[in-house]
């Protein structure tokens, strides 16, 4: 059971959440790259030194916002499959793909912060444990669906994914060490498939939100929906 916060701790936490909410509003209006602690302090009627008692630097605030964003996205993906049958692999896969795009469109500033240049080089060391947990949460639902489909022999994994190059294997092995679904390690081929699926989805979403391609190409999600169904079919899920 979590320990109850005293009044001082509650006020501190409430201020932290207000700072983050103000930062999100600023990103929505001015872009993630223009996030400014000074502007946040002015908007809240605080002095910059007072704000630094809550976040020691812009990097610290960005790191906290990135972790919150991954957690929020992970929660949305978990909820998207909550009511679907466990053996509806295609339905669960498509629901996750839909949830990913839906979350990005609802939180464009957070999405831009997570995957844009604003967070590049940001020191996440102070949030490393929470960051890893949040990132893995955002991928866990997809890994679970693919893993279940694989166990039911309803998933086609490209041969190269099962024997990846050394550098790719090293990265996937790290993911394997921090993302466990049971006592048995997730096969590297499934992790490779989950990761490349995320990259495919991310490429389409980023182009839709921030790219230079004609907006008509994306319609109201029709292109993304089409590619999601094509991918489900290629993975052997659509036949189920």
N, C-alpha and C positions, 0 to 999 in steps of 0.2 A: 504494500500500500504506500502510495506517495505521501511524503511528509507534508502536512499543511503549512502554507506560507504564513508568516506573521504579517502584521499590517505594513511594516516597512518594506518587506520583500514584495508584497502585493503591489505597493505603489511603484516600486522599482520595475517590476515586470510589466505593469500597465504602461509606464513611460517607454520601456523598450518596444512594446507593441505599437505605441503611438508613433514612435520614431520610424519604425519599419513601414507603417501604413502611410506616413507622410512621404517617405522615400519612394514608395510604390506610386503614389500620386504624382510625385515629381517626375519619375521615369515615364509615366503615361503621358505627361504633358510635354516634357522636354527631351525625352530619350534617355536610355540608360547611361550613355557616355557622358551626359551632363549632370549626373548625380553629384550633389554638392552638400557636404555637411553644414557649411555656412548657411546655405539656402534653407535647409531643413530646420536648422536652429531658428532662423528668422520666422519661418512659417509657424513654428510652435511657440514663439515668444520666449525662446531661451537664448542664452549666450553660447557661442561656440565652446568655450571651456566647460560649461555645464553639460553640453551634449557629450563631450569627450569622457565624462564619467561613466557613460553607458556604452559607448563604442570608442575605443582608443584611436581609431583611424578609419578612413574611408574603406580600406581593405577589410577591416573587421565587419563593417556594416554590410558590404557587398557579400562577404562570405556567409553571413547570417541570412541574407536575402536569398542567396543561391540555395542554401540548405532548405529553407522554407519552401522554395519553389519546387525542388525535387520531391519534397514530402507531399506537397499539395498535388502534384501530378501523380505520384504513386497512389495516393488515396483515391483520386478520380479513376484510375485504372482498376484498382481493387473493386471499387463499387460497381464498375461497368459489367463485371462478370459475376457479381454476387448472387444474382437470381437465376443464372443460366445453369442447365444441367452440366454436371462434371464431364460427361462424355460427349457433349456438343462441342467438339474441338473447333470446327469451322466457325460456329457461332461465337464462341469465346474469343477466338483469334480476331474475328472481324470487329467484335465489340471493343477489344483493346485498341485496335487500330483507330476505330472511330473515336474512342475516348481520348487518345493521344492528340489527335487533331483538334477535337472539341476543346480540350484544356488549353491548347496553344492559342486558339482563336479567342478564348475568354480571358486569357492572361498574356496578351502580346508583349507587355513590358517585361514580365518575368521571363518569358520565353527568350526574348532578345538578350536579357541579362545572362541567362544560362548558357546560351550558345553563340552569342555575339562576341565582339572584341572587348567589351567592357570588363569582363571577368578574366581576360587573359593576363596571366602574371600576378593575379591576386593571391596573396599569401593565405592559404586555407589551413595552415598548420594548427591554428587555434581551434578549428572546427573539423579536423580531419576525421575523427571518429563519427561525428554526426553526418559529415559529408558522405563518407563511404556508405553509411547505413541508408541515407536518403537516396543516393544514386542506385544502390542495389534494390531498394524498395520500388523505385520506378521501373526496374527491369524484372522484378521477381514474378509478377503476374504473367508476363509473356513467357518466361522460362518455365513456369509451372504448367502452362497450357501445352507448350511444345513437349515438355518432358512427359506429360500424361499421354499425349498423342503418340509419342515414340514408344512408350511402354505398351500401348494398345496396338502397335504396328500400323498406325495410321499417319505416319509422318515420313516424308522422303527427305533425307539429309544428303546434300551433295558430297561426293567422296572427298573432295579437297578440304571440306570443312572438318572432316574427321581426322585428317592428317595435315594440319596447317603448317606453314613455314615456322622455323624456330622462333622468330621474333613475335609472331602472332600467337604461337603456342604459349610463350612466356606470359603474354598479357592475359590470355584466356585462363591460364593456370592460376594467375593472381585472382581473377574473378571467381574461379572455382573455389578458392580458399576462403573467400569472404561471403559467398552466396551458397548456402547449403539448404536444401529442402528436406533432407532426411539424413540418416546415417551414411547413405551412399552419395558419393560425389556426383555432381551433374556432369554427364559426358561433355567433353570439349566441343563435339560437333553441335550439340544443342546450344551451348553458349555462343558459339560462332554464328549460328543461325539466328539466335535472338538478337545479337549485337548488329549483324548486318541488316536484319529486318528493321531495327531502330534507325539505322543510317538511311535506309531507303525512305522510311516514313519522314524522317527529319529533313531530307533533301527536298521532298515535295512541299512540306509545310513551310520550310524556310523560303523557298521560291515564291510560294503563295503570299507570304506575309511581307517579305523583304527583298525579293528578287527583282530581276529586270525583264522577266517574261510577261507577255500580255495577260492581263487579268482574266480575259475571256477564256483563256486556255484552261483555267482552273474551275470556271463556273462557280457553282455553289457546293463544291466538294466532289463533283462528278469524276474528275480525273483521279483524285485520291481514292475514291470508292472503287473505281475500276481497277486501279493498280492493287488495291487490297484484295479484291476478289481474284485477280490473276495470280497473285502471290499465294493465296490460300490454295488455289488449284494446283500450282506447281509443287507445293509442299505435300500434296496428297490429302489435304484436309477437306476440300470441297466435296469430295465424293462421299463423305461420311454423312 
